[in-house]
Amino acid sequence: MTTHIQVYDPPMCCSTGICGTSIDPDLINFAAMLVQFTQRGIKVERYNLSQQALAFAKNPAVQEKLRTEGTECLPLIYSDGALRLQGRYPTQEERREWVRELVSHEEEA
């Protein structure tokens, strides 16, 4: 079974947030990790609140988080439907762990 990652980003100027004058290095590293996942056959869907609000509205769990916690809960990162991280992007160590875990899971499938 293919792993499925869904990312619900806060409002950003572009789909990845890697634009503008002050680029957050965490976003660059996170985007690189998602590319790595995609190259390994992991399904990745990424939604930006300012550009794809309908995706947020269609997911009841995301709707509830936004209703109760506001946009401060973003980003919401799901792995196979389970909330994996909320309110921040993964640290360098978390990214390493996710790559090891998810890539080995895909290789076993």
N, C-alpha and C positions, 0 to 999 in steps of 0.2 A: 504494500500500500504506500502510495506516494505521500510524503509529508506535505502539509499545506500551511504556509505562513501567511497571516494577514496582519497588515500594519495600518493603523488608523492614526495618521499624523495630525498634529495641530495645524491651524491655518499657516500656510507658507507661500512664498512668492512663486514657487514652481513645484513640480511634482516631487522633487527630492530634497528641496531646501538648500541645495548646493548652488547658490546663486547670490547675487547681491555683493555688497562690499565687505561684510563681516561673516565669513563662512565658518560655521561651527565644525571643528574637526571631528566631533562625534558623528555628525551626519555623514561626513565623507566616509568614515570607517564603517558606519552602519550600511551605507549604500553599497560599499565594496563587498561587505559580507553577504548582502542580498544577491548581488551579482554572482558571487561564488556559489550560493545555494542554487540559483537558477541553472548555472552551468552543470551542477551535479544532479539535476533532474527534480529538485524540490520546487513545488509550485509556490510562487510568491505573488501576493496581491497587495498593492500599496495604495492607500487612499489619502488624499489631502483634503481636509475639511473645507478649505476655501474653494476647491475645484471639483470635488466629488461628494458633495453633501448627501446625495441620494444613497450612497453606499453606507453612510453612517445611519441614515434613517431606516434602512432596510435590515439592519442588524439589531435585534431587540436588546442584546447584552450591551452593545455600544450605546444605544439610546438610553438605557437605564443609567449607565455610568455618567453620561453627559447630563442627564436630568438631575442626578443626585450629587455629582461632584463638579460639574461644570467642565470647561475646557482644560482646567488644570490637570485632569486625569490623563490627558493626551501627552505623548503617544500611548496607544493601547496596542500591544503586540500579542497576537494569538498564535499558538502552534497547535495544529489539529483541533481547533475549536476551544482550546483551554487558554485562559489568560496567562501569559508568560511574564509580561512586564508592563508596568503602567507608570505614566508620569515622567518617564525618562528613557533615553536610549541605553542599550547595554554598554557596560564598561568594557575595556579591552579584555580583561580576564573572562567576563561573561561571553563576549563574542568568540573567544578561543574555545570555550567550553561548548557553546552552541554548535560551532563548526564541527568539532570532534563528535559530538553527540548525534547531530542530525545527518552528517555525512556518513558516519558508520551505520546509522539506522537505514539510510537509503541503500548502502552497499549490501546490507543483509537482506533487503526486500527483493 
